[in-house]
Amino acid sequence: MTQTDSIAGGHKARRLLGGAILPLAISAGLCWLLFRGMDFKAMWQTMKTECDFRWMWANIALTIAAHVARAARWQLQLKALGIRSGLWELTLSIFGTYSVNLVLPRLGELWRTGFVAQRQNAPFTKVFGSMVADRLTDTLAVLLLTLATFTFAASQLMSFIRPEELDTSDPAEPSFFLALLTSPWLWAGIFLAAGACVWLWARHPGHRMVRAVRGILAGLWQGFAVIVRMDGKGKWLFYTVFIWGAYIASLWMAFQAFPLTAEVTGTYGFKALMVCFILTSISMGVPSNGGIGPYQWALIFGLSLYNVPGLTRDYSAAFANMVMGTSTITLIILGLFTFGWIALTKNKK
């Protein structure tokens, strides 16, 4: 190995290590803030005495069904590219993706691309393009659900907290975030940044950053073009609706597992559930290990918007930790099963 190769390898190792440490640090920091000053004994007692675990089992079953539907949807996209992969292997690839993301966030998608490409002797770039289109579909779905939710629930949200009562001095308080979102300075900054990007795009098309963005957009368009041209678009749309409907329904089931969170949906209706769902979906974009930390914060914040007697921060934290803990344990079990199956069958492929 030459000195240049050694230096390059060192840089790659440091980047990989940094990519693993930063999400872990974010998760650990948010968890520390979340659990600081919390009575763990009381939280555990709340989980044991308040939770109806039958609803959590239903939550797990429906989440797994959504993962299978995701694999079936991806199968349609791969078939359009001439890659015929079995539903079983694609389902395992989805299980493995989420499990890898628990350890190394954002690398799960690369892992499943490599896994399917190797199993099917398919070009990595083709499989990767279909995976990117798959993830962008989810991003678009979250965006549409977010716009719909905050359009229909805006008046409901603002009716619970009046502007004159907002305490914007403490960044740990939910009111701080509400004040931030309604601040004209925030939106003015967003519009100025968007204007600067449009100006750079129009006036300097040869700029390195603009060329890089154009290349990314071209690749993404090719991935979406496959969806437009492929057979079975009706099935693809059905799977997409099922996936997100199952995610929403699984969160509703978790809400029914605790009396006070069930009262939130009973009193404030479907809009309250969707507000919490959208907040937790957005939180998954924070680089962390499987959403651990940001997810609980988002769910506690969402619940804090609704006035239900007895629904304290500690109670909300017990609920949020139960939901995230159940999901994490499920993914670990599915991951162990997946990688065990791969180890047992690797000589057959």
Backbone hydrogen bonds, N-H to C=O, Kabsch-Sander energy under -0.5 kcal/mol:
donor,donor_aa,acceptor,acceptor_aa,energy
6,S,2,T,-2.2
7,I,3,Q,-2.4
8,A,4,T,-2.7
9,G,5,D,-2.6
10,G,6,S,-2.1
11,H,7,I,-2.3
12,K,8,A,-2.3
13,A,9,G,-2.4
14,R,10,G,-2.4
15,R,11,H,-2.3
16,L,12,K,-2.5
17,L,13,A,-2.7
18,G,14,R,-2.8
19,G,15,R,-2.5
20,A,16,L,-1.2
21,I,17,L,-2.6
22,L,18,G,-2.4
24,L,20,A,-1.3
25,A,21,I,-2.9
26,I,22,L,-2.4
27,S,23,P,-2.8
28,A,24,L,-2.8
29,G,25,A,-2.7
30,L,26,I,-2.6
31,C,27,S,-2.4
32,W,28,A,-2.3
33,L,29,G,-2.2
34,L,30,L,-2.3
35,F,31,C,-2.8
36,R,32,W,-1.4
38,M,35,F,-2.3
40,F,38,M,-1.1
43,M,39,D,-2.4
44,W,40,F,-2.8
45,Q,41,K,-2.0
46,T,42,A,-2.3
47,M,43,M,-2.1
48,K,44,W,-2.2
49,T,45,Q,-2.5
50,E,46,T,-2.5
51,C,46,T,-0.6
51,C,47,M,-1.1
52,D,257,A,-2.2
53,F,51,C,-0.9
55,W,52,D,-1.5
56,M,52,D,-0.8
57,W,53,F,-2.2
58,A,54,R,-1.8
59,N,55,W,-2.1
60,I,56,M,-2.3
61,A,57,W,-2.4
62,L,58,A,-2.3
63,T,59,N,-1.9
64,I,60,I,-2.3
65,A,61,A,-2.0
66,A,62,L,-1.9
67,H,63,T,-1.7
68,V,64,I,-2.1
69,A,65,A,-2.2
70,R,66,A,-2.1
71,A,67,H,-2.0
72,A,68,V,-2.3
73,R,69,A,-2.3
74,W,70,R,-2.3
75,Q,71,A,-2.0
76,L,72,A,-1.3
77,Q,73,R,-1.4
78,L,74,W,-2.6
79,K,75,Q,-2.3
80,A,76,L,-1.6
81,L,77,Q,-0.7
81,L,78,L,-0.8
82,G,79,K,-1.6
83,I,78,L,-2.7
84,R,82,G,-0.7
85,S,83,I,-0.9
90,L,86,G,-1.9
91,T,87,L,-2.5
92,L,88,W,-2.2
93,S,89,E,-2.0
94,I,90,L,-1.7
95,F,91,T,-2.3
96,G,92,L,-2.9
97,T,93,S,-1.9
98,Y,94,I,-1.9
99,S,95,F,-1.8
100,V,96,G,-2.8
101,N,97,T,-2.2
102,L,98,Y,-0.8
102,L,99,S,-0.6
103,V,99,S,-0.7
103,V,100,V,-1.2
104,L,100,V,-3.5
107,L,104,L,-1.8
111,W,107,L,-2.3
112,R,108,G,-2.5
113,T,109,E,-1.8
114,G,110,L,-2.4
115,F,111,W,-2.7
116,V,112,R,-2.3
117,A,113,T,-2.5
118,Q,114,G,-2.4
119,R,115,F,-2.3
120,Q,116,V,-2.3
121,N,117,A,-0.6
121,N,118,Q,-0.6
122,A,117,A,-2.0
127,V,123,P,-1.9
128,F,124,F,-2.9
129,G,125,T,-2.4
130,S,126,K,-1.8
131,M,127,V,-2.0
132,V,128,F,-2.5
133,A,129,G,-2.1
134,D,130,S,-1.9
135,R,131,M,-2.4
136,L,132,V,-2.5
137,T,133,A,-1.9
138,D,134,D,-1.3
139,T,135,R,-2.0
140,L,136,L,-2.6
141,A,137,T,-2.3
142,V,138,D,-2.6
143,L,139,T,-2.2
144,L,140,L,-2.6
145,L,141,A,-2.5
146,T,142,V,-2.5
147,L,143,L,-2.5
148,A,144,L,-2.4
149,T,145,L,-2.7
150,F,146,T,-2.6
151,T,147,L,-1.4
152,F,148,A,-2.2
153,A,149,T,-2.4
154,A,150,F,-0.6
157,L,153,A,-2.7
158,M,154,A,-2.4
159,S,155,S,-1.2
160,F,156,Q,-0.6
160,F,157,L,-1.2
161,I,157,L,-0.8
165,E,162,R,-2.2
166,L,163,P,-1.5
168,T,166,L,-0.8
170,D,167,D,-0.6
173,E,170,D,-1.9
176,F,173,E,-1.1
177,F,173,E,-0.9
178,L,174,P,-1.9
179,A,175,S,-2.5
180,L,176,F,-2.1
181,L,177,F,-2.5
182,T,178,L,-1.5
183,S,180,L,-1.2
187,W,183,S,-1.4
188,A,184,P,-2.3
189,G,185,W,-2.3
190,I,186,L,-2.0
191,F,187,W,-2.4
192,L,188,A,-2.3
193,A,189,G,-2.3
194,A,190,I,-2.5
195,G,191,F,-2.5
196,A,192,L,-2.3
197,C,193,A,-2.0
198,V,194,A,-2.2
199,W,195,G,-2.4
200,L,196,A,-2.4
201,W,197,C,-2.3
202,A,198,V,-2.4
203,R,199,W,-2.9
204,H,200,L,-1.7
207,H,204,H,-1.7
211,R,207,H,-2.8
212,A,208,R,-2.1
213,V,209,M,-2.3
214,R,210,V,-2.6
215,G,211,R,-2.3
216,I,212,A,-2.1
217,L,213,V,-2.8
218,A,214,R,-2.4
219,G,215,G,-2.1
220,L,216,I,-2.4
221,W,217,L,-2.4
222,Q,218,A,-1.9
223,G,219,G,-1.6
224,F,220,L,-2.1
225,A,221,W,-2.6
226,V,222,Q,-1.2
227,I,223,G,-0.8
228,V,224,F,-1.8
229,R,225,A,-2.2
230,M,226,V,-2.0
236,W,232,G,-2.3
237,L,233,K,-2.4
238,F,234,G,-2.2
239,Y,235,K,-2.9
240,T,236,W,-2.1
241,V,237,L,-2.4
242,F,238,F,-2.7
243,I,239,Y,-2.8
244,W,240,T,-1.9
245,G,241,V,-2.4
246,A,242,F,-2.8
247,Y,243,I,-1.9
248,I,244,W,-2.1
249,A,245,G,-2.6
250,S,246,A,-2.5
251,L,247,Y,-1.7
252,W,248,I,-2.1
253,M,249,A,-2.2
254,A,250,S,-1.8
255,F,251,L,-2.3
256,Q,252,W,-1.7
257,A,253,M,-0.7
257,A,254,A,-0.9
258,F,255,F,-1.0
262,A,258,F,-2.3
263,E,259,P,-1.5
264,V,260,L,-1.1
265,T,261,T,-1.5
266,G,262,A,-2.1
267,T,263,E,-2.7
268,Y,264,V,-2.8
269,G,265,T,-1.3
272,A,269,G,-0.7
273,L,269,G,-1.0
274,M,270,F,-2.4
275,V,271,K,-2.4
276,C,272,A,-1.9
277,F,273,L,-2.4
278,I,274,M,-2.8
279,L,275,V,-2.3
280,T,276,C,-2.2
281,S,277,F,-2.3
282,I,278,I,-2.6
283,S,279,L,-1.9
284,M,280,T,-1.0
284,M,281,S,-0.6
285,G,282,I,-1.9
286,V,283,S,-1.7
288,S,286,V,-0.9
289,N,23,P,-0.6
290,G,101,N,-0.9
290,G,288,S,-1.3
292,I,289,N,-1.6
295,Y,291,G,-2.5
297,W,293,G,-2.1
298,A,294,P,-2.5
299,L,295,Y,-2.3
300,I,296,Q,-2.7
301,F,297,W,-2.5
302,G,298,A,-2.4
303,L,299,L,-2.3
304,S,300,I,-1.7
305,L,301,F,-0.5
305,L,302,G,-1.1
306,Y,303,L,-1.7
308,V,306,Y,-1.1
311,L,308,V,-2.3
312,T,310,G,-2.1
316,S,312,T,-2.6
317,A,313,R,-2.5
318,A,314,D,-2.2
319,F,315,Y,-2.2
320,A,316,S,-2.9
321,N,317,A,-2.7
322,M,318,A,-1.8
323,V,319,F,-2.3
324,M,320,A,-2.6
325,G,321,N,-2.7
326,T,322,M,-2.4
327,S,323,V,-2.0
328,T,324,M,-2.7
329,I,325,G,-2.5
330,T,326,T,-2.1
331,L,327,S,-2.3
332,I,328,T,-2.2
333,I,329,I,-2.3
334,L,330,T,-2.6
335,G,331,L,-2.5
336,L,332,I,-2.5
337,F,333,I,-2.3
338,T,334,L,-2.5
339,F,335,G,-2.7
340,G,336,L,-1.9
341,W,337,F,-2.3
342,I,338,T,-2.3
343,A,339,F,-2.0
344,L,340,G,-1.8
345,T,341,W,-1.5
346,K,342,I,-1.0
348,K,345,T,-1.5
349,K,346,K,-0.9
